[in-house]
Amino acid sequence: MFKVVFCSGLLLTLIIFAFKFHFVSRLFIGIFLIINFIALCLHRTMVRLLARYVRKKGINYRNLLIVGTGQRAINLVKKVEKNSHWGLRIEGLIDKDPSLIGKEISGIKVIGTLENIAQNLKERVIDEVIFSVPRKWLDEIEEAIHVCEEIGVTVRLATDFYPFIGKIDFEELDGIPLLNLSTTPQKTDLLFIKRLLDILISLIALFLLSPILLATAIVIRIDSSGPILFKQKRVGLNGRTFTFYKFRSMVKDAEQIRSRFEHLNEMSGPIFKIREDPRLTKIGKFIRKFSIDELTQLFNVLKGDMSLVGIRPPIPEEVEKYEGWQRRRLSMKPGITCIWQVSGRNKVDFEQWMKMDLNYIDNWSLKLDFKLLFKTIPAILFTKGAM
């Protein structure tokens, strides 16, 4: 409801601005949107309450015929009976075994087989047929589905054949129906808003932080020899590689001499981090402590390689050592900040870090992004977990 009112309010405001309707005040638009939101919520609430009331009286029900008698079908029966306000009534069960006819399963009688499903549809008032069957039945139910379509009864097929961890939805590709399984957010409208916010906030941040960026660049140049920016190949969305920018905080040959300090690594897994890294320059220690070295990643955000909030982009060598479940963290665009960043950073072990990233992907929302952005500020100021 909020999204509907917000979008309609935005459209209304654009129309008023485009046609210069100066007689319409902002206060009027605000009051209209508030009343509109309240009215829509009341309308939906009243419809639901009315539907529940009439269904208690036995009115406004859709009659179901469930094909299947296994555990999947039983779970479906229990859900329907538990939620009577859905307005669904089960007329009976269908199985392929004729010996089960007349028996009750979970309180519902088996009234027919796949072969005589047409007879049951003609003799009874059936609005929908739900096929909740084992995988091995798939070839055998084809004819029964055609019979339901021929008679004109709505057919639904329960697709819980496998223990999917992703969200399920359907779409059509030029007439070919596709079952989609995705463990990443698929709300393109919200992802589009996320991208717009990335661009807008990054531009504002770069403008406001430009004196700090300039001063940091000058100090790095004075402090030690070498380039101002450190460039590195990182792994982004679904394995795409990109050039990652940071202010250089180490000596110019830090990558070449890394092998000398492998034994000092304080992180578990394939991650390499040292609290008092001997490769750090004098200014490097300071800009690392307050995450100033990461401000240049705003340019990565503008390019589209990264987002403001996401998972920290790993280097290719780390990804090669990932276990299968850990690679799923690459299924969303990397970010400057993340749950790990505001949860102690380097005090968190590698496996817990990976689980935090997957938790972010599974529960992503714009609200979560804003929450993490606001939490990042004190985490940086108080140098929480920084190395």
N, C-alpha and C positions, 0 to 999 in steps of 0.2 A: 504493500500500500504506500509506504514511504517513497519507494522508487518511482511508482506511477505518478504520485503528486509532484515529486521533485522534477521529473522529466517534463511533465505538462506545465509546471511553473516556469521552467527554463524556456520552453517553447513559447509560452505566452509572453514572457519578458522580451524575447527576441522579436516577436511580432510587433509588440508595442514600440520597441526601439526602432525597428525597421520602418514602420509607418508613422513614426513620430506622433503617437497618441499622447500628447503631453497632459491631457485632462485626466488620465488614469494615474493616480498616485501610487507610490511604492507601498504606502500603508494599506491601501485598498487591495493590492495584489497579495500582500502578506496575510491580511485577514481572510481573503478569499481562499488561499491555499490551506490555511489552518482549518477553516470550516469544511473545506472539501475533504481534507484528510479525516477529520472526525466523522463526517457524514458517510464516507466510504467504509470506515471501520465499523460504524454502527450498522450499516446495511449488511455487511458480511456477517456480523455477529447475529443479527436478527434472522437472516436466512438460515444460518447453521442451527440456531436454537429452534426455529420453526421445523426444520428438517428432522431434528432429533425428536421433537414432540410428536409429529405425525407418524414417524417410524415406530415409536412406542405403541401407537394405536394400530399398527399393522398396515399402514399405508405407505406408498412411495418406496416400495422394495423392488429390487431386481433379483430375479431367480437365477441361481447358478447351478450348473451341472459340472462336477469336478471329475476329470478323467485321471485315475491313479488312486492307489490305496496304500502306497508306501509312506515312508516317514515324511517326505516332502509334502505329499497330499495331506497327511495328518496335521502337519504344522500349519498348512494353509487353512484347514478347517478350524483349528483352534483360534487362529487370528481373526477369522471372519466372525466366529461366534462370540469372541471376546469384545469385538467392536461392532455392536449392533447398530450404532449410529451411522455406520457406513451405508446402511440401506441395502445389504446383501443377504439373501436367504438361500441356503443350500438345499436343493431338491433331492440330491442323491449323488452317489458315486458310480463311476464306470470303471471296470477292470477288464483285462483280456482273459481272465480265468472264469469260465462259466460256473464253477463250483462255489464261487464267492457270492453269487446272486442271492439276495435275501438276508445275508449276514450284515451285522452292524459293525462299523469301524469308526471308533471315536464318536459313537452316538449317531452316525449317519449311515443309512442303509445303502448297500450296493444294489443298484436297480437294473444293471445291464452290462453288456460287454461292448467291445469296440465294434463287433460285427453288427449288433442291433442298435447302435446309437441313433440311427435315423428314426427307428420306431419310437424310442423314448422322446426324441425331439418333437415328433408329431403328436404323441399322446399327452405330453405335458407342456405347461407354459414355461419355456426356458428362454431367458434373455441373453445369457452368456454361457459359454463353455470354456472352462479353464483346464488346460492340459498341464498337469503337474506330475510328470512321469520320469523314470530313470533314463539315463543316456541310451541304454540298450533298447529302449522302446521307440526311438526316434524314427526308424524306418517303418515301424508297424503302425504308427499313428497318422501317416500321411493320408491314407484313404479316409479316415475318420474326420480329419480336418477339412478335406474336400467336401464331404457330406454336409458338415456344418455350414460351410460357405455357400453351398448350393441351396440349402434351405433358407439361408439368410440370417443365421444366428451369429452373433459376435464371437470370435475365437480369440482367446488369450493363451499364450504359451509361457509358462514359468521357465525362466532361463537359469535357474540356480543349479546347473549341471556340475559346475566346478566351484571350488572355494575361491572365488575371485576376491582380490584385495582392492581392486579398482572400482570406480563408480561406473554404472552401466547406463548407456543411453543408445538410442537408435537414430539412424539417418539413412538417407537414400542417395546413392551415387548413380545417376542416370538410369533409374529404374531398378537398380540392384540394392535390396535392403541390407544394411550393414548393422551388426551389433558392435557397439563401441565399448571397450573397456579402457578406462583411463584412471591413473592414479594422480593425475595433475588437474588443476582447475580448468574447466572447459567453458566458463562463462565469459564469452568473448567481449561482451559489453563492459564487464568489470575489468578485464585485462586491458581493454582499450583505455579505460579511465586511468588505470595504473600507469600505462605508458605516457599518457598526457601529463599526469602529475610528475612523473620522472623528469620529463623535459622541462616543465614549468619550474619546479623546485630547483633543479640543477642550474638553470639559467640564473635564477635569483641568487642562489648560493654562490655561484661563480662571481657574480657582480659584487655581492657584499663582501666576499672573502678575497677579492683581487688584491688588496693591499698585503694581506697575510701571505698569499701565494707569491707575490713579487718579492717580499722581504725574505721568505724562505729560500727562494731561488738564488738571491744574492748571497745570503749567508752560506749556503751549500757550496757555491762557487768559491767563496773566500776560504772556507774551512778546509777543503781538501780537493785534490785534483780528480778529474773525472767528469762525466756528464751530470747535469742537474737532475735529469729524470732517469729512473731505472725502468727499463722495458723488459718484459718477460712474457713468454707464451703461457697462457692460461687456458683452461678448458671450461667452456660455457655450456649453453643449452644443448642437451642431447649429444655432447661430445664435440661441438664446434670449438675450434681454437681461435683465439684472438690475442692481440697485443695489449698487455695490461700495463698501466702507467702508475708509478709511484715516485714521490720524491726520493732521490738516492739517500739512504741513511747509512750505507756501509762503504767500505773502501771499494775502489773501482773494480778490483779483481776478486770480489767476494765469492762469486759463483765458482771460480776456478779453484779457490783454496778451501772450499766447503768440506772436502773429504778429510782435511786435517782435524776437523772438529766434530766429526760424526759421533765420536764416543761421548761427547758432552750433551747430546740431544736429550731434552727433558720431556718430550711428548711420546706417547705410545703410537703404534701403527706407523703408517708411511710418512707422517708429518715430521718435519725437522724444525725445531725451535729451541733456542737457548736463552735463558733469562738474561744473563750478562754476556751477550755474544761479543767475542773479542774483535769481530770484524766491523763493529759499529764505530762510526766517527764520533767526534765530540758533539757536533750539532745533531748527528743521527740519533743519539740516545734521547735527546730532548724531543725531537719531532716524533719519534716512535712512541714515547711515553704518553704524549697527548694526541696521538693518531693524526698529526698534521701531515705526515707523509702520505696518508691515504686520500687527501683532499683532491688530488689530481685524477682520482677515479671518477670524479664528476664528468670528465670528458668521455670516459668509457660509457657512462650512463647516457650522455647525449648521443653518442654514436649508435647506441642500441645494443651494445655487447653486454651491458650490465643494467641492473635496476638499482634503485636506492635501497630496497630491501629484498633480500633473497638468501642464497647460500653463498658462502665465501668460495670464490673460484679457485680450484686446485691447479697444480701444475701437472703436465702430462705424466711425469714419472710417478706421481702419487696415484693417479687414476689407474695406471697399469697394475698397481698392487691392491686395488679395491676388490672386495668380495662382491658377489652378484647383487646382494640386497643393498650394498653401499652405493652402487652405481646409480641407483634410482634418484639420488640427490641431484644428479645432472638433468633431471627431467623438468626443471624449472630454471629460468634465467638467474644467473648469480647476482649477488647484490653487494653493496658496500657494507651494510650492516645486516645482522641476522640474530636469531635467538642466542646462538653461541656467543656473539659479540657482546650481548648485554647480560650474559649469565656467568661471568667470570673468565671468559675467553680461555686463556692457556692453563687455567686451573682445572678445566674440564678435560677428561681423557678422550681419546680419539673415538672410541665406540659410542660413548655418550653424546659426543659432538654429532656423529652421524645420525643418531636417533633424534636429536633436536632438529636437524635439518629435515628429516622425513616427517616429523611432527608438524613443522611449518608448512610443508607441501600439502599434507593431508588436511590441514585446518586453515588453509589460506583464506584471507578476506582482506578487504581494504581497511577494515577496522583494526585487524592484527598488524598490518603494515604501519599504520599511524601510531599504534601502541609501541611498536619496536623503535620507530623513529624517535619518539619522545623519550624512551628509555635509554637510547644511545647517548643522549647529551650528558646526563650525569655519569654514565659509564666512562665516557671520555674524560670529563672534568676530574673525576676521582680516580682515573687510571685503573679501573677495576680489571684485574687479571692481565694487564698489559705486560708484554715482554719487549 
